[in-house]
């Protein structure tokens, strides 16, 4: 039976230390995976040597992706956000990104609301939740064209880049990123897929049914529009006031 590889990220308070430990752990896993499988297949020494070269290349790739910020585009940004430990500095950067997006959306008179973990943080803690990997907002689908034609070019001038999504793609979430942090934008409407309740996206109607009545909550020094408490309960359960480590809304549905 072939040996499988299992990657379990390690975390420390120091992001660099976390990266080094993860690379070391990953190195062991990759070498063991390739060597043991080739050995079980009774591979020739030349093939084993080739396997070790492949393993070395993979290790170098992951090391580069972990240790060097702003590499490999959005993939690298997302990879580091989910592998490296998150701290107060990451929260400050996410808050700053949210403020920049907030300014640009207001300049273009596009209404939006905080969604998912960002909404939960605003209502429960009046800030981004420490450890959160991104900012989440929702926008009515009718504003999607305006966003891509007016807002996105303005955000690009501020250093943002488009990570995924597209003006004509209603089945994929829109993501913008900057400085190794990212913002997910869920365009919400009956013709779109929404990503708050289902990992791969699903119908927006359950979300639309609980958005109103809207309220306001703070992230740092600014007030933002947030959906109703029914929205929070739908995503995070009636015990949403109790923090749950690594919890995702689809764990509750």
Backbone torsions as a table, in degrees:
resi	resn	phi	psi	omega
1	UNK	NA	134.1	-178.6
2	UNK	-69.9	145.3	178.0
3	UNK	-79.9	138.3	178.4
4	UNK	-101.2	159.7	179.7
5	UNK	-107.6	137.2	-179.6
6	UNK	-130.5	121.5	-177.4
7	UNK	-107.6	119.2	177.7
8	UNK	-121.1	103.0	-176.8
9	UNK	-59.8	143.1	174.3
10	UNK	-102.1	152.9	-178.6
11	UNK	-132.2	139.2	171.2
12	UNK	-132.2	174.5	179.7
13	UNK	-71.4	-23.7	180.0
14	UNK	-96.9	117.6	-177.6
15	UNK	-58.2	-38.8	-179.8
16	UNK	-67.2	-42.7	177.8
17	UNK	-61.8	-39.7	177.2
18	UNK	-60.7	-45.0	-179.2
19	UNK	-61.5	-45.2	-179.2
20	UNK	-62.4	-44.2	179.5
21	UNK	-64.4	-40.3	179.2
22	UNK	-65.5	-39.9	178.7
23	UNK	-64.4	-43.8	178.8
24	UNK	-61.0	-45.2	179.9
25	UNK	-63.8	-44.1	-179.8
26	UNK	-64.5	-37.5	178.5
27	UNK	-59.5	-46.8	178.8
28	UNK	-59.3	-45.2	-177.6
29	UNK	-63.5	-44.6	-177.7
30	UNK	-66.2	-46.4	179.7
31	UNK	-61.4	-44.5	-179.3
32	UNK	-63.7	-42.3	-179.1
33	UNK	-61.2	-51.2	-176.7
34	UNK	-69.1	-46.6	-176.6
35	UNK	-64.0	-46.8	-175.9
36	UNK	-66.5	-38.9	179.4
37	UNK	-68.6	-40.6	177.8
38	UNK	-66.8	-37.4	179.5
39	UNK	-65.6	-40.5	179.0
40	UNK	-64.9	-30.5	178.3
41	UNK	-84.3	2.0	-179.0
42	UNK	55.8	46.5	-177.9
43	UNK	-71.4	154.2	177.5
44	UNK	-71.5	154.9	179.9
45	UNK	-53.8	-35.2	179.6
46	UNK	-62.2	-42.3	-179.9
47	UNK	-68.1	-37.9	177.4
48	UNK	-63.6	-41.2	177.8
49	UNK	-62.2	-40.4	177.5
50	UNK	-63.7	-39.2	178.2
51	UNK	-62.5	-39.5	178.7
52	UNK	-65.6	-37.3	176.8
53	UNK	-63.4	-41.7	177.6
54	UNK	-62.6	-42.8	178.9
55	UNK	-61.1	-42.4	179.4
56	UNK	-62.0	-41.4	179.2
57	UNK	-64.0	-41.3	179.2
58	UNK	-64.7	-41.7	179.4
59	UNK	-62.6	-43.7	179.0
60	UNK	-62.0	-39.8	179.5
61	UNK	-62.1	-50.1	-179.4
62	UNK	-66.2	-36.2	178.3
63	UNK	-62.8	-44.8	179.4
64	UNK	-63.0	-43.0	-178.7
65	UNK	-65.2	-34.4	-178.1
66	UNK	-80.3	-41.1	-169.6
67	UNK	-91.1	-24.1	-175.4
68	UNK	-107.6	108.0	-180.0
69	UNK	-62.1	157.0	174.8
70	UNK	58.6	35.5	174.3
71	UNK	-116.9	153.8	179.7
72	UNK	62.9	25.7	172.6
73	UNK	58.7	-141.6	-177.0
74	UNK	-67.4	-33.7	178.9
75	UNK	-58.6	-46.4	179.6
76	UNK	-64.2	-39.9	177.9
77	UNK	-60.0	-48.6	-178.8
78	UNK	-67.8	-39.4	179.9
79	UNK	-60.9	-47.6	-179.2
80	UNK	-67.8	-35.9	-179.7
81	UNK	-62.7	-32.6	-175.9
82	UNK	-96.8	-12.1	-178.4
83	UNK	-105.2	-43.5	-180.0
84	UNK	-77.1	152.9	177.7
85	UNK	-67.9	149.4	-178.1
86	UNK	-105.5	143.4	-176.5
87	UNK	-140.8	-170.2	-178.0
88	UNK	-63.1	-32.3	178.6
89	UNK	-64.3	-40.7	176.6
90	UNK	-63.1	-40.4	178.5
91	UNK	-61.8	-41.9	179.2
92	UNK	-62.8	-39.8	179.6
93	UNK	-67.2	-41.0	178.3
94	UNK	-64.3	-41.6	178.3
95	UNK	-61.4	-41.6	179.0
96	UNK	-63.2	-41.7	176.9
97	UNK	-61.9	-43.1	179.1
98	UNK	-60.5	-42.4	179.8
99	UNK	-62.8	-39.7	179.0
100	UNK	-65.7	-42.5	177.9
101	UNK	-65.5	-41.0	178.5
102	UNK	-57.9	-47.4	179.6
103	UNK	-59.3	-45.0	-174.9
104	UNK	-70.4	-39.4	177.7
105	UNK	-65.9	-39.8	178.5
106	UNK	-65.8	-38.4	178.3
107	UNK	-61.1	-29.4	-179.8
108	UNK	-101.1	9.7	176.1
109	UNK	55.0	44.3	176.0
110	UNK	-106.5	117.8	177.7
111	UNK	-77.5	145.7	178.8
112	UNK	-153.6	174.3	177.8
113	UNK	-139.1	153.8	172.5
114	UNK	-72.6	142.2	-178.4
115	UNK	-131.0	168.1	174.9
116	UNK	46.7	-131.1	-173.7
117	UNK	-64.4	-30.1	178.5
118	UNK	-68.1	-40.4	176.0
119	UNK	-64.4	-44.7	178.9
120	UNK	-59.6	-43.8	179.1
121	UNK	-62.6	-41.3	-179.6
122	UNK	-63.3	-45.2	-176.5
123	UNK	-73.9	-39.7	-174.3
124	UNK	-88.2	-35.5	-171.3
125	UNK	-126.7	-5.0	-176.8
126	UNK	58.5	33.9	177.5
127	UNK	-169.6	172.6	171.7
128	UNK	-63.6	138.1	177.9
129	UNK	-70.9	128.3	177.2
130	UNK	-62.1	127.8	-177.4
131	UNK	103.3	-14.0	178.7
132	UNK	-66.0	145.7	-174.3
133	UNK	-95.5	-11.3	-177.0
134	UNK	-160.9	176.6	171.4
135	UNK	-104.4	138.4	179.4
136	UNK	-120.9	129.3	174.1
137	UNK	-136.2	158.8	176.8
138	UNK	-121.6	143.7	179.1
139	UNK	-137.5	140.5	176.6
140	UNK	-61.0	140.5	-174.8
141	UNK	-59.6	-25.8	-178.3
142	UNK	-63.9	-18.7	-179.1
143	UNK	-95.1	5.1	-173.3
144	UNK	-63.8	-45.6	179.6
145	UNK	-61.8	-44.0	178.7
146	UNK	-61.3	-38.5	178.8
147	UNK	-61.7	-50.0	-175.9
148	UNK	-70.2	-30.5	-176.7
149	UNK	-88.6	-29.8	-176.1
150	UNK	-115.7	-48.6	-173.5
151	UNK	-73.5	-47.2	-177.4
152	UNK	-59.9	-44.4	175.9
153	UNK	-59.2	-38.2	178.8
154	UNK	-66.9	-39.0	178.4
155	UNK	-68.6	-34.0	177.1
156	UNK	-62.7	-34.9	177.1
157	UNK	-66.5	-21.1	178.0
158	UNK	-93.4	3.3	176.2
159	UNK	103.4	0.3	178.2
160	UNK	-77.8	153.3	173.3
161	UNK	-131.2	153.6	177.7
162	UNK	-81.6	123.7	-179.1
163	UNK	-92.9	-39.2	179.1
164	UNK	-161.2	162.8	-178.6
165	UNK	99.5	175.3	179.7
166	UNK	-171.1	158.8	-176.3
167	UNK	-58.7	-37.3	-177.5
168	UNK	-97.8	5.6	-177.6
169	UNK	-102.8	103.0	-178.3
170	UNK	-89.7	-1.0	-176.1
171	UNK	-107.5	9.3	-177.6
172	UNK	-136.3	139.4	178.5
173	UNK	-69.4	150.0	176.2
174	UNK	-94.0	131.5	179.5
175	UNK	-131.0	131.5	172.9
176	UNK	-117.5	150.6	-177.6
177	UNK	-143.6	156.6	-179.2
178	UNK	-161.8	139.5	176.4
179	UNK	51.5	40.8	175.8
180	UNK	66.7	20.9	172.9
181	UNK	-130.9	156.4	-175.5
182	UNK	-139.9	161.1	-178.6
183	UNK	-123.9	123.1	174.7
184	UNK	-92.5	131.9	-179.5
185	UNK	-120.0	114.5	-178.8
186	UNK	-97.3	101.3	176.1
187	UNK	-75.1	122.3	-166.4
188	UNK	-111.9	122.6	178.7
189	UNK	-176.5	167.1	-175.8
190	UNK	-65.5	-22.5	-179.0
191	UNK	-92.6	2.7	-176.6
192	UNK	-116.5	161.1	169.8
193	UNK	-94.3	138.6	177.5
194	UNK	-111.0	151.1	-169.3
195	UNK	-118.5	14.6	-179.2
196	UNK	-78.0	-36.8	-174.3
197	UNK	-99.3	-25.8	-176.1
198	UNK	-127.8	135.8	-176.5
199	UNK	-57.0	-43.3	-179.2
200	UNK	-93.3	8.1	-178.9
201	UNK	91.1	151.3	179.8
202	UNK	-159.4	-170.9	-179.0
203	UNK	-61.0	141.6	-180.0
204	UNK	-81.0	-18.1	-171.7
205	UNK	-56.0	-43.9	178.0
206	UNK	-58.3	-33.8	177.0
207	UNK	-72.3	-45.2	-178.1
208	UNK	-61.4	-31.3	-177.3
209	UNK	-68.2	-21.8	-174.9
210	UNK	-119.0	9.7	179.6
211	UNK	-66.3	-46.3	-178.7
212	UNK	-89.5	153.6	-1.7
213	UNK	-77.5	134.0	178.7
214	UNK	-69.8	155.2	178.0
215	UNK	-137.8	-174.1	177.6
216	UNK	-126.1	149.5	177.1
217	UNK	-152.4	161.8	-174.8
218	UNK	-101.1	144.9	163.8
219	UNK	-120.8	105.4	-175.3
220	UNK	65.8	-123.9	-175.8
221	UNK	-92.3	-4.6	-175.7
222	UNK	-109.4	150.6	175.1
223	UNK	-99.1	141.4	-178.0
224	UNK	-133.1	156.8	174.6
225	UNK	-78.4	134.3	177.2
226	UNK	-131.3	153.7	176.5
227	UNK	-68.3	179.3	-177.9
228	UNK	-70.3	168.1	176.3
229	UNK	-66.6	-24.7	175.6
230	UNK	-62.7	-34.9	176.4
231	UNK	-62.7	-47.3	179.7
232	UNK	-60.6	-44.0	-179.1
233	UNK	-66.9	-35.0	177.8
234	UNK	-62.7	-42.1	-176.9
235	UNK	-82.2	-38.4	-169.1
236	UNK	-120.3	1.1	177.9
237	UNK	85.1	169.5	-178.0
238	UNK	-68.9	-16.7	179.0
239	UNK	-99.2	32.4	-176.1
240	UNK	-61.3	-19.7	179.6
241	UNK	-71.0	-17.6	179.5
242	UNK	-93.1	117.9	179.5
243	UNK	-59.5	139.2	178.7
244	UNK	-127.3	119.2	-176.3
245	UNK	-67.4	130.7	176.2
246	UNK	60.0	23.0	-179.9
247	UNK	-77.8	139.9	175.1
248	UNK	-122.6	145.9	-177.5
249	UNK	-52.8	-36.2	-178.7
250	UNK	-70.4	-10.9	172.4
251	UNK	-71.5	-18.1	-174.3
252	UNK	-100.1	-1.7	-175.0
253	UNK	-117.8	NA	NA
